[in-house]
């Protein structure tokens, strides 16, 4: 009986169908639901890229430490060539974040892209004569976000200002 009507209808007491005006309801529902789903999707994309960048920096630091360990030199364990080998290994691994800059530890890292710092430790831990090399790779996410931040100060609270990875190896 109700299938013959073009619009949603309700019969009144006399059995006549009366059209119910529902124009604009879909637009209102879309206007209320879209921002919620958009912010949810935006948050997922933002945090996935943050996690990927963090894992990439950690992997690059580990590979740089391995390169410093594998570097064969007739010099001392604190030979600067080990740091160069580590830096040369890390640079292509983080190139998708920007051009990496290798700097010595006392110097400040720039705020334009990844920074690689190689530190030589005279003793790895107290009471040990072993020497270690630590490779730190940092990325200034606060100044160079991978996804533009929405909402100004609201979203900037929820993301880290700096991402980093570190690896330490003991040199024989």
C-alpha positions in Angstrom: 0.0 0.0 0.0 2.8 2.4 0.8 5.0 1.4 -2.1 3.0 3.6 -4.5 4.1 6.9 -3.0 7.1 8.8 -4.2 8.2 10.1 -0.8 8.1 8.7 2.7 4.5 8.9 3.8 2.4 8.2 6.7 -1.3 7.6 6.5 -3.5 9.8 8.5 -6.7 8.8 10.2 -8.7 8.9 7.0 -6.2 6.6 5.2 -4.7 9.3 3.0 -1.0 9.4 2.6 0.7 12.6 3.7 4.2 13.4 2.5 6.9 14.0 5.2 9.3 16.8 4.4 12.9 15.5 4.9 14.8 17.8 2.7 18.2 18.8 4.0 18.5 16.0 6.6 21.2 14.2 4.8 23.2 17.5 4.5 22.9 18.1 8.2 23.9 14.6 9.0 26.9 14.9 6.7 27.9 18.2 8.3 27.8 16.7 11.7 29.5 13.4 10.9 32.2 14.4 8.4 34.4 16.5 10.7 34.5 13.7 13.2 35.6 11.1 10.6 38.0 13.6 9.0 39.8 14.3 12.3 39.9 10.6 13.0 41.4 9.8 9.5 43.8 12.8 9.8 45.0 11.6 13.2 45.6 8.1 11.9 47.6 9.3 9.0 49.6 11.7 11.2 50.5 9.1 13.8 51.3 6.4 11.3 53.8 8.7 9.6 55.3 9.6 13.0 55.7 5.9 13.9 57.3 5.2 10.5 59.7 8.1 10.9 60.6 7.0 14.4 61.3 3.4 13.2 63.3 4.7 10.3 65.5 6.8 12.6 66.0 3.9 15.0 66.9 1.5 12.1 69.3 4.1 10.7 71.1 4.5 14.0 71.4 0.7 14.4 72.9 0.4 10.9 75.2 3.3 11.5 76.5 1.7 14.7 77.0 -1.6 12.9 79.0 0.2 10.2 81.2 1.9 12.8 81.8 -1.5 14.4 82.6 -3.2 11.0 85.0 -0.4 10.0 88.5 -1.9 9.9 91.2 0.5 10.7 94.7 0.2 12.0 94.0 3.3 14.2 92.4 3.5 17.6 88.8 2.6 18.4 88.0 6.3 18.5 89.3 6.8 14.9 87.1 9.5 13.3 86.9 7.3 10.2 84.5 5.1 12.2 82.2 8.1 12.6 82.4 8.9 8.9 81.5 5.3 8.1 78.5 5.5 10.4 77.4 8.8 8.9 77.8 7.5 5.4 75.6 4.5 6.2 72.9 6.6 8.0 72.5 9.3 5.4 70.8 7.3 2.6 68.5 5.6 5.1 67.0 8.9 6.3 67.1 10.7 3.0 63.3 10.5 2.6 63.1 12.8 5.6 65.5 15.4 4.0 69.2 15.7 3.6 70.9 14.4 6.7 73.7 16.5 8.4 76.5 14.9 10.3 77.8 17.0 13.2 80.0 16.4 16.2 78.2 16.0 19.5 78.9 19.4 21.1 77.4 21.2 18.1 73.7 21.8 17.9 71.7 20.0 15.2 70.0 22.2 12.6 66.2 22.5 12.5 65.9 21.7 8.8 66.3 17.9 8.6 67.8 14.7 10.1 70.9 15.1 12.1 73.5 12.4 12.8 75.8 12.6 15.8 78.5 10.0 16.6 79.8 10.0 20.1 82.9 8.1 21.3 82.8 6.9 24.9 86.0 6.1 26.7 84.2 3.5 28.9 80.9 1.9 28.1 80.0 1.4 31.8 81.6 1.9 35.1 84.4 -0.6 35.8 84.9 -1.6 32.2 87.8 -0.9 29.9 85.8 -1.4 26.7 85.1 1.5 24.5 81.8 2.3 22.8 80.4 4.3 20.0 77.0 5.8 20.2 75.1 6.9 17.0 72.2 9.4 17.6 69.9 10.3 14.7 67.3 13.0 15.4 64.6 14.7 13.3 63.0 18.0 14.3 59.4 17.1 13.9 58.2 20.3 15.5 59.7 22.5 12.9 59.5 20.1 9.9 56.2 18.0 10.3 55.6 15.3 7.7 51.9 16.2 7.7 50.8 19.8 8.1 49.3 20.4 11.6 45.6 21.3 11.7 44.1 23.2 14.5 47.1 25.3 15.4 48.0 24.9 19.1 45.5 22.2 19.7 47.2 19.7 17.4 50.7 20.8 18.2 50.3 19.6 21.7 49.6 16.0 20.6 52.7 15.6 18.4 56.3 15.3 19.4 58.8 18.2 18.9 61.7 15.8 18.1 62.0 12.3 17.0 65.2 10.3 17.5 66.9 7.0 17.4 70.0 5.9 19.2 72.3 2.8 19.1 75.5 2.0 21.0 78.1 -0.6 20.1 81.1 -1.9 22.0 84.3 -1.8 20.1 86.8 -4.6 20.8 
